[in-house]
Amino acid sequence: MDAKLPIRMLHDRLLVALDTEAGDRRSSGGIVIPATAAMGRRLGWARVEAVGSQVRAVEVGDRVLFDPEDRAEVEVRGESFVLLRERDLHAVASERIDEGQTGLYL
């Protein structure tokens, strides 16, 4: 089997890689909050690696905001990814901005 076998997602599915930047946080007062601290329901960011043919508003390379509790994980070539549906996304951060939309600057 080829090590670089391409992945084609079906329908409205997305394959995303979790952001590794999501580590310790700082409060507005400068206190370091460890990544392991329980903060209630917290959404997470991920980078889009592949999209299905029916995905309309997301492209490969975009960053998306989603609920980490509603996810299915898969391992491909030793790397962990998350499978999502486009309707499960809360926001998209992208370099491209369509007319009439506001940009999300990260």
N, C-alpha and C positions, 0 to 999 in steps of 0.2 A: 504494500500500500504506500502511495506517495505521501511524504511528510508534509507537503504543501497542498494537499487536497482542498480545493475551494469549497466553501460552504454557501449554499443557496437556501435562504430562509423562505418559508412558504407563507402565503396570504398576508396577514397583518402582523406577523411576528418580527421581533427585533432580537438580535444577539448583542449584548452589551458587556463591557468589561468594567468592573467596579473601579472607581477612582482610588488610587493608592494615596492620594493627597489627603484623604479624609482621616486624619489622625487627631492629635490633641488640638483642642480649641482654646481660645482665650476669651474670657469675659470682657465686658467693656471696662472693667476696673483693672484688667491685667492679670487676673487669676487664671492659671492654666487648668483646663478641664480635660482630664484624660479621655481618650477615645472609648474606654471601657465604661465610663460613667453612664448610668441609666438616666436618660433625659426625657422619658415619655416617648411618644411616637415621633420619630425623627425621619425625615425623608433623606434619600441619598442621591448622589450624582454618579453617573456612569458615562462612558464613552461608547458610542454606537460603532459596532464592528461589522454588522451585516443587517440588511433589511429585506423584508419580503416584498413581493410585487405589488401588493395592495396598500403598502405604507405610503401615506400622502405627504405628511408634514415633516418627516425626519430623513436625514441622509447619513451615510457612513461618515464618521468623523465628528458629528454633532455630539454635544453633551446633553443628557436628559436627566430630569428629576423624577424619581419614582419612589414608591413605598417599598423599602427593603423586606418588609414582612410578607408581601404578596409576590414572591418570586420563586422561580424554578431554576436551580443551578445545574450546570453541565460542565464537564471537563473535556476539552478538545486539545489534543497534542500537549498534554501536561499543564495547560492553562485553564483557570476557572472562568466561566462566563455565566451570565444570567439571561434567561429567556423571558421576554415580556411581550405583551400585546400593545399596539400603539395606543389603544384606548386607556391603558393603565398609566400612561405618562401624565405628569402634572405640568411640565414645562420643557422647552427645548432651548438650549443656548447654542448659537451658531454665528459664524462669521458673516453669513449672508442674511440680509434682512429684507423681506418683501415690503413693498410700499404700503404704508398704513399700519405697519407693525412697529412696536417699540423694540429696541435691542436690549438684551440682557447681558450686561458686562460682568465678567467674572474675573 
